[in-house]
């Protein structure tokens, strides 16, 4: 691949990466990503816009270990917590004088 072609792909990916990082609400910027990560993302430039964004997002989530934000983890654990609180309330009503 020519240097010009590679440069064009790099520019296309840069815009996608910046948009994805903003969407993920991370403090990591394009400049913070290592050369290795950027090389890994460059081939996605040849995909359609929608597929390119999805591929870059998936790759960054795995690479930067952003699998699940804290809020998602809390929401996932909430039903179990609510169930335990409800059970405690039911028992405490039974033992009141």
N, C-alpha and C positions, 0 to 999 in steps of 0.2 A: 504494500500500500504506500502511496506517495506521501511525503510530508504534508503536502497541501490537503490531501484527502483526510489524513489523520487529524490535522488541525481543525478542519471543518467539523468532523465528528466530535472532537473535543469541545468545540464551542456549543454544538447542539446539546451535548450531554451536560455541559455546565449549566445551561438554563434550566434543564429538567431537574438536575441535582439541587440547585438552589430552591426551586419551587417545592420539591419534595421535602427538603430539610425545613422549610418554612411551614409546610403543612403538618409535619411531625412535631412542630413546636419545640425543636431542640436548639440548644445554644451552639451547636456545632455548625460551622460554616464551610463552604466549598473549599476555602483555603486550608482548613484544618484536616481535610482528608489527605491521606498519604498517596503518593504516586502509584503504589500498588493497587489501591482501591479505585483510583481513577482509571487505570489501565483495564481493570476488570469491568468497569461500566461503559467504556468507550464502544465496544461492539454493539451495545443496545441502540446506538444511534441509527442503525439501519432499519429498526423496527418502526411500525406505524406509531403515531403520536401516543395513542392510548396504551398500546402494548409497551412502548418505551417507558412511559411514566410508571406503569405497574411493575415492570422489570427492575427499574432503578429503585423504586420504593421497596420492593421485596429484598433486593440485594442490600440496600442500606440498613434496613431493619435488622437483617441477620448479621451484617458486618459490624454494625455499631451496637448490637445487642439491645435493640429497642423493642423487643418482642411485645411486651405489654406494658403500657404506662401504669404507674402506681394507681391511678384512679380506676382503671379497668380491673386491676387485681382486687381493689376494695369492693367494687360493685359485684364481682364474681363471688366474693366471700360473704357478702351481705345477707343473702337468704339464710345461710347457716346461722349467722349471728342473730338475725331476727327470730329464727326458730328457737334458739336457745333462750333468748330474752322472753319470748312468749311462754315457753315452758316454765321459766322461773316465776313469772307473774302468776301463772295458774297455780303453781305449788304454793306460793306465798299467800294467795287468797284462801287456800284450804287450811292453812295452819294459823290463821288469825283467830284470836279469842272471840 
